[in-house]
Amino acid sequence: RINGEAILTRAAELYPRSRGMITPATWNCGSLKYDLPAPEEPHLCRFHIYNTVSPNSLFADREYLKLCFLLLMKECELRFNADTLITSTWLNEEARWLKFFPEEFLSSLTPAHPERLPGMTVGSWGFLYNARGCMNMKYIRQIRATGVLPFRPRTGKCSFAAMRRHLADPV
C-alpha cells in the first residue's frame, strides 16, 4: 500500500528542482512573463503563465495575481509603449482565471478547436499538473473516461485600460 502523504511530501521536496529553466527568477512579473513585442505588433504585450508560488495554488490569493498583472502592464507600457494584453492558454477556459479579466477580454476569446489536438506546451496541457507539479489525477481520470480534454487553448486580448478598471473592482 502506498503512503499518499509521504508521496506528497517527497513531491514538494523534489518539484522545485524539477522545473529546470522555469524558475521564479526567469519570470519577469511574478507568475506572469512577457515576450519582447514583435516589430509588426509593438503595442501587444504577449504573456505566459506559470505557477511560481507552487506548491500553493495560483488562485489562492487574488491580490497576488492582480499585482502580477499590474506589474506586467506597467513594465510593458514603460519599456515598449504597449497598451494591449494577449495570451493563448488552456486557462482561458478556467472560471477562476477568467474572473481576472474584463468583458473586453471575454468577448475576444477565440473558439476552441475540438477537432484538433492542442500544441505540446504547458500552455495547452498545464491542467494535467496540480499546484505541486504532480499529475492532476482528476483530469487524467476524466480524459480516460471520456476521451475529451476538459480545457482547450483559446486566445484572448484586452486593453490595459479595461484590465486596470476591472482589477480595481472587487470580485
Backbone torsions as a table, in degrees:
resi	resn	phi	psi	omega
1	ARG	NA	135.0	-177.4
2	ILE	-88.0	135.4	177.2
3	ASN	-87.3	103.1	-176.5
4	GLY	-60.7	-38.6	-178.6
5	GLU	-67.2	-38.0	177.7
6	ALA	-64.6	-38.4	178.7
7	ILE	-65.2	-44.6	179.7
8	LEU	-63.9	-38.4	178.0
9	THR	-63.7	-45.4	179.4
10	ARG	-64.9	-39.9	178.7
11	ALA	-62.8	-40.1	179.1
12	ALA	-63.9	-32.8	177.9
13	GLU	-73.3	-42.2	-172.7
14	LEU	-86.1	-30.4	-173.1
15	TYR	-56.5	-46.4	-178.8
16	PRO	-56.9	-35.2	179.1
17	ARG	-76.5	-22.5	-174.9
18	SER	-81.6	-9.4	-174.5
19	ARG	-79.5	-7.8	175.0
20	GLY	57.5	-122.2	-176.0
21	MET	-74.6	-14.6	180.0
22	ILE	-90.5	90.8	179.5
23	THR	-126.3	159.8	178.9
24	PRO	-53.5	-32.6	-178.4
25	ALA	-66.6	-24.6	-178.9
26	THR	-89.5	-3.5	-179.9
27	TRP	-102.2	121.5	-169.9
28	ASN	-83.4	-6.2	179.3
29	CYS	-143.3	60.6	-179.2
30	GLY	70.3	-118.5	179.2
31	SER	-92.0	10.7	176.6
32	LEU	-119.9	150.6	-179.6
33	LYS	-142.3	129.4	178.8
34	TYR	-100.0	152.7	172.8
35	ASP	-92.0	157.7	170.4
36	LEU	-64.4	138.8	-177.7
37	PRO	-63.0	145.0	174.3
38	ALA	-72.8	140.2	-178.4
39	PRO	-55.5	-33.8	-178.5
40	GLU	-80.4	-11.7	178.7
41	GLU	-138.8	61.7	-174.3
42	PRO	-66.2	-17.8	-178.5
43	HIS	-82.0	-10.6	-176.9
44	LEU	-90.4	133.2	173.4
45	CYS	-105.5	95.6	176.8
46	ARG	-80.7	129.8	-178.0
47	PHE	-133.1	160.5	-179.2
48	HIS	-125.4	161.8	-175.1
49	ILE	-125.1	138.1	174.2
50	TYR	-152.5	139.1	-177.4
51	ASN	-79.7	86.7	179.6
52	THR	-80.7	-2.3	177.8
53	VAL	-101.4	11.3	177.1
54	SER	-53.7	140.5	15.9
55	PRO	-88.0	7.4	175.3
56	ASN	-77.1	155.4	176.3
57	SER	-72.1	144.1	175.2
58	LEU	-59.9	-24.6	-176.0
59	PHE	-99.3	4.4	-176.4
60	ALA	-64.7	-30.5	-176.4
61	ASP	-134.0	105.1	-178.1
62	ARG	-57.9	-35.6	-178.7
63	GLU	-63.4	-33.7	180.0
64	TYR	-61.4	-54.5	-179.1
65	LEU	-64.3	-36.6	177.4
66	LYS	-58.5	-46.0	179.0
67	LEU	-65.4	-37.0	176.1
68	CYS	-59.5	-45.9	179.6
69	PHE	-64.7	-43.2	-179.7
70	LEU	-63.1	-41.5	177.1
71	LEU	-64.7	-44.4	179.2
72	LEU	-57.1	-47.9	-179.2
73	MET	-65.4	-43.2	-179.5
74	LYS	-62.5	-45.6	178.4
75	GLU	-57.9	-50.7	-176.3
76	CYS	-69.1	-32.5	176.9
77	GLU	-67.0	-49.2	-177.2
78	LEU	-72.1	-41.0	-175.7
79	ARG	-79.9	-35.2	-170.5
80	PHE	-127.2	-3.0	-175.6
81	ASN	64.1	28.7	178.0
82	ALA	-73.0	155.5	179.6
83	ASP	-141.3	5.9	-175.8
84	THR	-140.3	130.7	174.4
85	LEU	-87.5	144.6	173.5
86	ILE	-149.4	138.7	175.5
87	THR	-152.6	151.8	175.9
88	SER	-124.7	118.3	-173.6
89	THR	-162.7	157.8	173.1
90	TRP	-65.1	-26.0	-179.3
91	LEU	-62.0	-19.0	178.3
92	ASN	-71.1	5.3	169.7
93	GLU	-118.1	9.2	-176.8
94	GLU	-104.3	119.5	-174.6
95	ALA	-57.5	-40.7	-179.1
96	ARG	-63.3	-33.3	177.9
97	TRP	-73.7	-45.5	-175.0
98	LEU	-65.5	-20.1	176.4
99	LYS	-61.4	-20.2	-178.5
100	PHE	-81.9	-5.4	-171.2
101	PHE	-116.4	148.0	178.5
102	PRO	-77.8	170.7	179.0
103	GLU	-56.2	-36.2	178.9
104	GLU	-54.9	-42.2	177.9
105	PHE	-68.8	-48.2	-177.0
106	LEU	-59.8	-40.8	-178.4
107	SER	-75.9	-14.3	179.6
108	SER	-89.3	-10.8	-173.9
109	LEU	-57.0	129.7	176.9
110	THR	-73.4	155.8	176.4
111	PRO	-67.5	149.8	171.4
112	ALA	-74.6	154.6	-178.4
113	HIS	-110.9	88.9	-175.2
114	PRO	-65.8	-21.6	-177.4
115	GLU	-83.6	-7.7	-175.7
116	ARG	-125.0	134.6	175.0
117	LEU	-69.7	140.6	178.8
118	PRO	-70.5	166.5	178.5
119	GLY	-62.8	167.7	-175.8
120	MET	-92.6	61.1	176.8
121	THR	-130.3	162.7	176.7
122	VAL	-62.3	-26.8	176.0
123	GLY	-61.8	-23.3	178.1
124	SER	-100.1	-32.8	-170.8
125	TRP	-119.8	9.6	-174.2
126	GLY	-58.1	-23.6	179.6
127	PHE	-66.5	-13.6	178.6
128	LEU	-74.4	-7.7	179.8
129	TYR	-115.5	143.5	175.6
130	ASN	-92.0	-176.9	-176.3
131	ALA	-61.0	-25.2	178.9
132	ARG	-86.7	-4.7	-179.4
133	GLY	88.3	6.8	176.9
134	CYS	-90.5	165.8	179.0
135	MET	-62.1	136.7	179.4
136	ASN	-88.2	93.2	-172.3
137	MET	-63.0	-28.1	177.6
138	LYS	-56.4	-49.8	-177.9
139	TYR	-76.7	-31.7	177.0
140	ILE	-64.4	-44.4	177.1
141	ARG	-62.2	-41.6	-179.9
142	GLN	-62.1	-44.1	179.5
143	ILE	-65.1	-42.7	178.5
144	ARG	-62.4	-39.3	-177.4
145	ALA	-73.8	-36.2	-172.5
146	THR	-109.3	-22.9	-174.1
147	GLY	73.5	12.9	-176.4
148	VAL	-118.8	134.7	175.7
149	LEU	-73.9	134.7	-178.2
150	PRO	-72.0	-23.4	-179.0
151	PHE	-137.7	143.1	176.8
152	ARG	-123.7	142.7	178.3
153	PRO	-63.2	138.3	175.7
154	ARG	-138.2	153.9	179.6
155	THR	-107.1	137.0	176.2
156	GLY	-139.1	155.4	177.1
157	LYS	-150.2	157.8	176.8
158	CYS	-160.7	162.7	178.7
159	SER	-73.8	153.5	174.1
160	PHE	-59.1	-39.8	-177.7
161	ALA	-60.3	-46.6	179.6
162	ALA	-65.1	-39.4	-179.9
163	MET	-65.1	-44.2	180.0
164	ARG	-63.1	-42.4	178.2
165	ARG	-61.2	-43.8	-179.1
166	HIS	-64.3	-44.5	-179.0
167	LEU	-66.7	-23.5	178.9
168	ALA	-74.1	-22.9	178.8
169	ASP	-82.7	137.8	175.3
170	PRO	-70.1	147.2	178.8
171	VAL	-96.6	NA	NA
